Amino acid sequence: MKSGLNPVGIFGGTFDPIHFGHLRLAQEVAEHCGLEAVHIIPAGKPPHRNEPVCDPALRMEMVRIASTGNPLFFPDDREIAKKTPCYSVETLEELRKEWGNDKPVCLMVGADAFLGLASWHEWRRLFDLAHVLVAQRPGFDIESRMTDPLRSEYRSRLSGDREKLRHLPSGLIMTMEITPLDISSSMIRDCLEKGHSPRYLLPEEVLVYIRKHGLYQEKNGF
Ligand code: ATP
């Protein structure tokens, strides 16, 4: 039997700002699945949601700061320069060209993001390009919330065998429980807008950067 290749993780998001919920997801999923690295890729212009509050370059810098010192994390700026919406299939195609067709590639998502997968651009093609690893976020029971056609893809692709990730380049869905941390970027933005401290929800160094650049503050000048 072939020894297989180490899978690599791709973790996209708005990261407006990055917080401990994101970082624990990346860390725990990487350890659980034996990923050799996690590329953390902030979206320039996310197609599924409102315009982010912070510019892409600032969100990228916060991802860099939060990743410092973690040998597993690779802040990846390939999406931030794009002026058009960033589709995951296009990013994955680009990565496939760099890494070849045999490399196991794993798209990492929280359960809430996974439930919206069928609305992503050319979503079925994601499975030709990557495995999908779903981290259970607090308050989300994916089985009961899923509707067709996502449910049928889920049922046919679901696997509990982590070894398979090393031997197939793409196509499986795997779910895993991670430490529940009910933190969101919007909660942090709200905190800052109200003049409260989001301390202990995100790395201190990221908060220092936020304060230094006056990000997410009340814009009315009082
Ligand atoms: P916002 O509050 O602005 O909507 P968010 O905190 O949900 O942002 P995103 O950048 O939209 O963060 O999320 C990127 C990815 O991280 C998604 O796959 C999402 O499911 C996951 N994620 C975000 N927060 C958590 C958390 N606390 N626990 C687990 N996964 C999370």
py3Dmol code that shows the C-alpha trace and the ligand (Angstrom):
import py3Dmol

protein = """\
ATOM      1  CA  MET A   1       0.000   0.000   0.000  1.00  0.00           C
ATOM      2  CA  LYS A   2       1.245   3.484  -0.837  1.00  0.00           C
ATOM      3  CA  SER A   3       2.267   5.500   2.210  1.00  0.00           C
ATOM      4  CA  GLY A   4       0.191   8.450   1.022  1.00  0.00           C
ATOM      5  CA  LEU A   5       0.890  12.143   1.189  1.00  0.00           C
ATOM      6  CA  ASN A   6       0.397  14.467   4.117  1.00  0.00           C
ATOM      7  CA  PRO A   7      -2.767  16.484   3.696  1.00  0.00           C
ATOM      8  CA  VAL A   8      -2.654  20.262   3.764  1.00  0.00           C
ATOM      9  CA  GLY A   9      -5.469  22.454   5.124  1.00  0.00           C
ATOM     10  CA  ILE A  10      -7.054  25.530   3.600  1.00  0.00           C
ATOM     11  CA  PHE A  11      -8.939  27.797   5.978  1.00  0.00           C
ATOM     12  CA  GLY A  12     -10.698  30.760   4.444  1.00  0.00           C
ATOM     13  CA  GLY A  13     -12.777  33.437   6.113  1.00  0.00           C
ATOM     14  CA  THR A  14     -13.311  37.129   6.472  1.00  0.00           C
ATOM     15  CA  PHE A  15     -11.243  37.265   9.675  1.00  0.00           C
ATOM     16  CA  ASP A  16     -12.649  40.689  10.522  1.00  0.00           C
ATOM     17  CA  PRO A  17     -10.878  40.280  12.981  1.00  0.00           C
ATOM     18  CA  ILE A  18      -9.318  36.823  13.500  1.00  0.00           C
ATOM     19  CA  HIS A  19     -10.096  35.404  16.982  1.00  0.00           C
ATOM     20  CA  PHE A  20      -9.537  32.372  19.191  1.00  0.00           C
ATOM     21  CA  GLY A  21     -12.544  30.518  17.675  1.00  0.00           C
ATOM     22  CA  HIS A  22     -10.760  30.583  14.291  1.00  0.00           C
ATOM     23  CA  LEU A  23      -7.383  29.717  15.737  1.00  0.00           C
ATOM     24  CA  ARG A  24      -8.617  26.777  17.805  1.00  0.00           C
ATOM     25  CA  LEU A  25     -10.515  25.427  14.796  1.00  0.00           C
ATOM     26  CA  ALA A  26      -7.343  25.551  12.682  1.00  0.00           C
ATOM     27  CA  GLN A  27      -5.200  24.014  15.436  1.00  0.00           C
ATOM     28  CA  GLU A  28      -7.578  21.243  16.505  1.00  0.00           C
ATOM     29  CA  VAL A  29      -8.624  20.180  13.018  1.00  0.00           C
ATOM     30  CA  ALA A  30      -4.974  20.158  11.900  1.00  0.00           C
ATOM     31  CA  GLU A  31      -3.961  17.946  14.827  1.00  0.00           C
ATOM     32  CA  HIS A  32      -6.984  15.676  14.520  1.00  0.00           C
ATOM     33  CA  CYS A  33      -6.399  15.051  10.808  1.00  0.00           C
ATOM     34  CA  GLY A  34      -2.596  15.126  10.740  1.00  0.00           C
ATOM     35  CA  LEU A  35      -2.378  18.143   8.439  1.00  0.00           C
ATOM     36  CA  GLU A  36       1.149  19.249   7.613  1.00  0.00           C
ATOM     37  CA  ALA A  37       0.129  22.926   7.393  1.00  0.00           C
ATOM     38  CA  VAL A  38      -2.896  25.208   7.395  1.00  0.00           C
ATOM     39  CA  HIS A  39      -3.066  28.033   4.867  1.00  0.00           C
ATOM     40  CA  ILE A  40      -5.135  30.773   6.450  1.00  0.00           C
ATOM     41  CA  ILE A  41      -6.585  32.818   3.586  1.00  0.00           C
ATOM     42  CA  PRO A  42      -8.522  36.013   4.277  1.00  0.00           C
ATOM     43  CA  ALA A  43     -11.079  36.778   1.584  1.00  0.00           C
ATOM     44  CA  GLY A  44     -10.586  40.068  -0.245  1.00  0.00           C
ATOM     45  CA  LYS A  45     -14.193  40.494  -1.290  1.00  0.00           C
ATOM     46  CA  PRO A  46     -16.279  37.652   0.155  1.00  0.00           C
ATOM     47  CA  PRO A  47     -19.101  36.647  -2.210  1.00  0.00           C
ATOM     48  CA  HIS A  48     -21.529  35.425   0.480  1.00  0.00           C
ATOM     49  CA  ARG A  49     -21.826  38.369   2.786  1.00  0.00           C
ATOM     50  CA  ASN A  50     -21.627  42.110   3.320  1.00  0.00           C
ATOM     51  CA  GLU A  51     -18.459  44.027   2.664  1.00  0.00           C
ATOM     52  CA  PRO A  52     -16.016  43.469   5.573  1.00  0.00           C
ATOM     53  CA  VAL A  53     -15.481  46.405   7.946  1.00  0.00           C
ATOM     54  CA  CYS A  54     -11.682  46.379   7.652  1.00  0.00           C
ATOM     55  CA  ASP A  55      -9.610  46.586   4.505  1.00  0.00           C
ATOM     56  CA  PRO A  56      -8.121  43.322   3.269  1.00  0.00           C
ATOM     57  CA  ALA A  57      -4.556  44.421   4.024  1.00  0.00           C
ATOM     58  CA  LEU A  58      -5.416  45.100   7.680  1.00  0.00           C
ATOM     59  CA  ARG A  59      -7.273  41.785   8.073  1.00  0.00           C
ATOM     60  CA  MET A  60      -4.275  40.052   6.475  1.00  0.00           C
ATOM     61  CA  GLU A  61      -1.911  41.715   8.920  1.00  0.00           C
ATOM     62  CA  MET A  62      -4.036  40.551  11.870  1.00  0.00           C
ATOM     63  CA  VAL A  63      -3.896  36.984  10.492  1.00  0.00           C
ATOM     64  CA  ARG A  64      -0.095  37.308  10.241  1.00  0.00           C
ATOM     65  CA  ILE A  65       0.169  38.564  13.813  1.00  0.00           C
ATOM     66  CA  ALA A  66      -2.096  35.792  15.122  1.00  0.00           C
ATOM     67  CA  SER A  67      -0.107  33.109  13.248  1.00  0.00           C
ATOM     68  CA  THR A  68       3.303  34.226  14.464  1.00  0.00           C
ATOM     69  CA  GLY A  69       5.152  31.459  16.246  1.00  0.00           C
ATOM     70  CA  ASN A  70       2.879  28.642  15.064  1.00  0.00           C
ATOM     71  CA  PRO A  71       4.808  26.439  12.613  1.00  0.00           C
ATOM     72  CA  LEU A  72       1.549  24.912  11.314  1.00  0.00           C
ATOM     73  CA  PHE A  73       0.012  28.211  10.211  1.00  0.00           C
ATOM     74  CA  PHE A  74       0.768  29.875   6.861  1.00  0.00           C
ATOM     75  CA  PRO A  75      -0.912  33.241   6.385  1.00  0.00           C
ATOM     76  CA  ASP A  76      -1.710  33.270   2.673  1.00  0.00           C
ATOM     77  CA  ASP A  77      -2.475  36.567   0.908  1.00  0.00           C
ATOM     78  CA  ARG A  78      -3.539  35.190  -2.474  1.00  0.00           C
ATOM     79  CA  GLU A  79      -7.162  36.399  -2.191  1.00  0.00           C
ATOM     80  CA  ILE A  80      -6.726  39.843  -0.719  1.00  0.00           C
ATOM     81  CA  ALA A  81      -5.528  41.600  -3.855  1.00  0.00           C
ATOM     82  CA  LYS A  82      -8.527  40.441  -5.911  1.00  0.00           C
ATOM     83  CA  LYS A  83     -11.110  43.102  -6.731  1.00  0.00           C
ATOM     84  CA  THR A  84     -13.707  40.549  -7.837  1.00  0.00           C
ATOM     85  CA  PRO A  85     -15.502  38.149  -5.434  1.00  0.00           C
ATOM     86  CA  CYS A  86     -13.200  35.391  -4.177  1.00  0.00           C
ATOM     87  CA  TYR A  87     -14.603  31.978  -4.978  1.00  0.00           C
ATOM     88  CA  SER A  88     -13.144  29.006  -3.125  1.00  0.00           C
ATOM     89  CA  VAL A  89     -13.210  26.814  -6.246  1.00  0.00           C
ATOM     90  CA  GLU A  90     -10.935  29.302  -7.990  1.00  0.00           C
ATOM     91  CA  THR A  91      -8.523  29.485  -5.059  1.00  0.00           C
ATOM     92  CA  LEU A  92      -8.448  25.693  -4.851  1.00  0.00           C
ATOM     93  CA  GLU A  93      -7.785  25.417  -8.587  1.00  0.00           C
ATOM     94  CA  GLU A  94      -4.893  27.804  -8.223  1.00  0.00           C
ATOM     95  CA  LEU A  95      -3.479  25.746  -5.347  1.00  0.00           C
ATOM     96  CA  ARG A  96      -3.941  22.517  -7.311  1.00  0.00           C
ATOM     97  CA  LYS A  97      -1.787  23.964 -10.077  1.00  0.00           C
ATOM     98  CA  GLU A  98       0.955  24.623  -7.516  1.00  0.00           C
ATOM     99  CA  TRP A  99       0.684  21.374  -5.580  1.00  0.00           C
ATOM    100  CA  GLY A 100      -0.374  18.919  -8.300  1.00  0.00           C
ATOM    101  CA  ASN A 101      -3.366  16.600  -8.505  1.00  0.00           C
ATOM    102  CA  ASP A 102      -2.210  13.975  -5.996  1.00  0.00           C
ATOM    103  CA  LYS A 103      -1.747  16.139  -2.940  1.00  0.00           C
ATOM    104  CA  PRO A 104      -4.574  15.698  -0.404  1.00  0.00           C
ATOM    105  CA  VAL A 105      -6.073  19.145   0.142  1.00  0.00           C
ATOM    106  CA  CYS A 106      -8.609  19.796   2.923  1.00  0.00           C
ATOM    107  CA  LEU A 107     -10.990  22.730   3.002  1.00  0.00           C
ATOM    108  CA  MET A 108     -11.684  23.532   6.660  1.00  0.00           C
ATOM    109  CA  VAL A 109     -15.027  25.074   7.607  1.00  0.00           C
ATOM    110  CA  GLY A 110     -17.138  25.681  10.674  1.00  0.00           C
ATOM    111  CA  ALA A 111     -20.536  23.964  10.751  1.00  0.00           C
ATOM    112  CA  ASP A 112     -22.393  27.212  10.004  1.00  0.00           C
ATOM    113  CA  ALA A 113     -20.303  27.780   6.897  1.00  0.00           C
ATOM    114  CA  PHE A 114     -20.776  24.155   5.828  1.00  0.00           C
ATOM    115  CA  LEU A 115     -24.568  24.471   6.019  1.00  0.00           C
ATOM    116  CA  GLY A 116     -24.376  27.244   3.453  1.00  0.00           C
ATOM    117  CA  LEU A 117     -22.083  25.285   1.135  1.00  0.00           C
ATOM    118  CA  ALA A 118     -24.718  24.649  -1.536  1.00  0.00           C
ATOM    119  CA  SER A 119     -24.908  28.395  -2.150  1.00  0.00           C
ATOM    120  CA  TRP A 120     -21.189  28.635  -2.958  1.00  0.00           C
ATOM    121  CA  HIS A 121     -20.116  29.194  -6.539  1.00  0.00           C
ATOM    122  CA  GLU A 122     -19.885  25.796  -8.344  1.00  0.00           C
ATOM    123  CA  TRP A 123     -20.049  24.090  -4.959  1.00  0.00           C
ATOM    124  CA  ARG A 124     -20.081  20.504  -6.216  1.00  0.00           C
ATOM    125  CA  ARG A 125     -16.729  21.088  -7.885  1.00  0.00           C
ATOM    126  CA  LEU A 126     -15.229  21.753  -4.443  1.00  0.00           C
ATOM    127  CA  PHE A 127     -15.283  17.978  -3.896  1.00  0.00           C
ATOM    128  CA  ASP A 128     -13.199  17.400  -7.041  1.00  0.00           C
ATOM    129  CA  LEU A 129     -10.590  19.727  -5.639  1.00  0.00           C
ATOM    130  CA  ALA A 130     -10.573  19.071  -1.878  1.00  0.00           C
ATOM    131  CA  HIS A 131     -11.867  17.109   1.077  1.00  0.00           C
ATOM    132  CA  VAL A 132     -14.148  19.114   3.346  1.00  0.00           C
ATOM    133  CA  LEU A 133     -13.438  19.049   7.092  1.00  0.00           C
ATOM    134  CA  VAL A 134     -16.301  20.348   9.207  1.00  0.00           C
ATOM    135  CA  ALA A 135     -15.681  21.591  12.739  1.00  0.00           C
ATOM    136  CA  GLN A 136     -18.736  21.583  14.960  1.00  0.00           C
ATOM    137  CA  ARG A 137     -19.390  25.077  16.239  1.00  0.00           C
ATOM    138  CA  PRO A 138     -21.406  25.571  19.449  1.00  0.00           C
ATOM    139  CA  GLY A 139     -25.132  25.644  18.808  1.00  0.00           C
ATOM    140  CA  PHE A 140     -25.002  24.009  15.380  1.00  0.00           C
ATOM    141  CA  ASP A 141     -26.367  20.505  14.834  1.00  0.00           C
ATOM    142  CA  ILE A 142     -25.588  19.962  11.160  1.00  0.00           C
ATOM    143  CA  GLU A 143     -27.505  16.711  10.619  1.00  0.00           C
ATOM    144  CA  SER A 144     -30.835  18.199  11.607  1.00  0.00           C
ATOM    145  CA  ARG A 145     -30.264  21.535   9.838  1.00  0.00           C
ATOM    146  CA  MET A 146     -29.140  20.174   6.505  1.00  0.00           C
ATOM    147  CA  THR A 147     -31.415  20.237   3.481  1.00  0.00           C
ATOM    148  CA  ASP A 148     -31.077  18.628   0.065  1.00  0.00           C
ATOM    149  CA  PRO A 149     -28.990  18.683  -2.116  1.00  0.00           C
ATOM    150  CA  LEU A 150     -26.257  19.169   0.502  1.00  0.00           C
ATOM    151  CA  ARG A 151     -27.624  16.289   2.582  1.00  0.00           C
ATOM    152  CA  SER A 152     -27.197  13.718  -0.189  1.00  0.00           C
ATOM    153  CA  GLU A 153     -23.630  14.836  -0.892  1.00  0.00           C
ATOM    154  CA  TYR A 154     -22.961  14.689   2.835  1.00  0.00           C
ATOM    155  CA  ARG A 155     -24.319  11.164   3.207  1.00  0.00           C
ATOM    156  CA  SER A 156     -22.430   9.774   0.234  1.00  0.00           C
ATOM    157  CA  ARG A 157     -19.110  11.419   1.081  1.00  0.00           C
ATOM    158  CA  LEU A 158     -19.035  11.200   4.888  1.00  0.00           C
ATOM    159  CA  SER A 159     -16.082   9.250   6.257  1.00  0.00           C
ATOM    160  CA  GLY A 160     -14.755   8.666   9.739  1.00  0.00           C
ATOM    161  CA  ASP A 161     -11.456   7.222   8.550  1.00  0.00           C
ATOM    162  CA  ARG A 162      -8.692   9.811   8.883  1.00  0.00           C
ATOM    163  CA  GLU A 163      -6.210   7.506   7.096  1.00  0.00           C
ATOM    164  CA  LYS A 164      -8.261   7.925   3.920  1.00  0.00           C
ATOM    165  CA  LEU A 165      -7.385  11.615   3.859  1.00  0.00           C
ATOM    166  CA  ARG A 166      -3.788  10.680   3.114  1.00  0.00           C
ATOM    167  CA  HIS A 167      -4.645   8.321   0.288  1.00  0.00           C
ATOM    168  CA  LEU A 168      -7.193  10.351  -1.648  1.00  0.00           C
ATOM    169  CA  PRO A 169      -6.587  13.874  -2.932  1.00  0.00           C
ATOM    170  CA  SER A 170     -10.200  15.071  -2.507  1.00  0.00           C
ATOM    171  CA  GLY A 171     -13.859  14.108  -2.238  1.00  0.00           C
ATOM    172  CA  LEU A 172     -14.503  13.135   1.392  1.00  0.00           C
ATOM    173  CA  ILE A 173     -16.414  14.937   4.119  1.00  0.00           C
ATOM    174  CA  MET A 174     -15.276  14.519   7.703  1.00  0.00           C
ATOM    175  CA  THR A 175     -16.808  16.102  10.785  1.00  0.00           C
ATOM    176  CA  MET A 176     -15.161  16.649  14.140  1.00  0.00           C
ATOM    177  CA  GLU A 177     -15.975  18.183  17.479  1.00  0.00           C
ATOM    178  CA  ILE A 178     -13.727  21.001  18.559  1.00  0.00           C
ATOM    179  CA  THR A 179     -13.582  22.899  21.838  1.00  0.00           C
ATOM    180  CA  PRO A 180     -16.732  25.024  21.843  1.00  0.00           C
ATOM    181  CA  LEU A 181     -15.752  28.690  21.811  1.00  0.00           C
ATOM    182  CA  ASP A 182     -18.758  30.817  21.110  1.00  0.00           C
ATOM    183  CA  ILE A 183     -16.761  33.756  19.800  1.00  0.00           C
ATOM    184  CA  SER A 184     -17.464  35.645  16.594  1.00  0.00           C
ATOM    185  CA  SER A 185     -15.831  38.554  14.825  1.00  0.00           C
ATOM    186  CA  SER A 186     -19.115  40.481  15.008  1.00  0.00           C
ATOM    187  CA  MET A 187     -19.182  40.060  18.791  1.00  0.00           C
ATOM    188  CA  ILE A 188     -15.667  41.561  18.945  1.00  0.00           C
ATOM    189  CA  ARG A 189     -16.620  44.443  16.612  1.00  0.00           C
ATOM    190  CA  ASP A 190     -19.710  45.136  18.780  1.00  0.00           C
ATOM    191  CA  CYS A 191     -17.596  45.151  21.907  1.00  0.00           C
ATOM    192  CA  LEU A 192     -15.176  47.680  20.425  1.00  0.00           C
ATOM    193  CA  GLU A 193     -17.935  49.881  19.038  1.00  0.00           C
ATOM    194  CA  LYS A 194     -19.518  50.052  22.473  1.00  0.00           C
ATOM    195  CA  GLY A 195     -16.191  50.918  24.072  1.00  0.00           C
ATOM    196  CA  HIS A 196     -15.964  47.547  25.880  1.00  0.00           C
ATOM    197  CA  SER A 197     -12.899  45.344  25.848  1.00  0.00           C
ATOM    198  CA  PRO A 198     -12.798  42.164  23.727  1.00  0.00           C
ATOM    199  CA  ARG A 199      -9.753  41.063  25.716  1.00  0.00           C
ATOM    200  CA  TYR A 200      -9.394  37.261  26.066  1.00  0.00           C
ATOM    201  CA  LEU A 201     -11.502  36.642  22.933  1.00  0.00           C
ATOM    202  CA  LEU A 202      -8.564  37.127  20.563  1.00  0.00           C
ATOM    203  CA  PRO A 203      -4.769  37.241  20.819  1.00  0.00           C
ATOM    204  CA  GLU A 204      -3.522  40.217  22.834  1.00  0.00           C
ATOM    205  CA  GLU A 205      -1.123  41.152  19.989  1.00  0.00           C
ATOM    206  CA  VAL A 206      -4.069  41.423  17.576  1.00  0.00           C
ATOM    207  CA  LEU A 207      -5.888  43.657  20.029  1.00  0.00           C
ATOM    208  CA  VAL A 208      -2.807  45.876  20.347  1.00  0.00           C
ATOM    209  CA  TYR A 209      -2.809  46.196  16.518  1.00  0.00           C
ATOM    210  CA  ILE A 210      -6.550  47.027  16.528  1.00  0.00           C
ATOM    211  CA  ARG A 211      -6.030  49.742  19.121  1.00  0.00           C
ATOM    212  CA  LYS A 212      -2.943  51.130  17.395  1.00  0.00           C
ATOM    213  CA  HIS A 213      -4.855  51.566  14.121  1.00  0.00           C
ATOM    214  CA  GLY A 214      -8.139  52.609  15.724  1.00  0.00           C
ATOM    215  CA  LEU A 215     -10.031  49.761  14.033  1.00  0.00           C
ATOM    216  CA  TYR A 216     -13.727  48.993  14.671  1.00  0.00           C
ATOM    217  CA  GLN A 217     -14.175  52.149  16.744  1.00  0.00           C
ATOM    218  CA  GLU A 218     -17.270  54.272  16.910  1.00  0.00           C
ATOM    219  CA  LYS A 219     -17.072  56.345  13.707  1.00  0.00           C
ATOM    220  CA  ASN A 220     -19.115  59.334  14.929  1.00  0.00           C
ATOM    221  CA  GLY A 221     -16.170  61.091  16.496  1.00  0.00           C
ATOM    222  CA  PHE A 222     -17.305  61.085  20.119  1.00  0.00           C
TER     223      PHE A 222
END
"""
ligand_1 = """\
31
ATP
P -18.714 37.309 11.662
O -19.106 37.389 13.104
O -18.175 38.604 11.109
O -19.799 36.707 10.803
P -17.108 34.889 12.136
O -16.584 35.010 13.520
O -18.246 33.939 11.907
O -17.422 36.324 11.544
P -15.680 34.218 9.664
O -14.421 34.887 9.261
O -16.921 34.560 8.924
O -15.853 34.495 11.252
O -15.507 32.654 9.702
C -14.491 31.935 9.044
C -14.660 30.466 9.377
O -14.462 30.233 10.778
C -16.030 29.875 9.054
O -15.827 28.573 8.510
C -16.727 29.817 10.410
O -17.667 28.776 10.474
C -15.549 29.525 11.343
N -15.736 30.041 12.709
C -15.894 31.338 13.068
N -16.001 31.458 14.402
C -15.914 30.214 14.923
C -15.953 29.653 16.268
N -16.130 30.430 17.335
N -15.834 28.321 16.405
C -15.664 27.530 15.312
N -15.622 27.976 14.033
C -15.734 29.297 13.831
"""
view = py3Dmol.view(width=600, height=400)
view.addModel(protein, "pdb")
view.setStyle({"model": 0}, {"cartoon": {"style": "trace"}})
view.addModel(ligand_1, "xyz")
view.setStyle({"model": 1}, {"stick": {}})
view.zoomTo()
view.show()
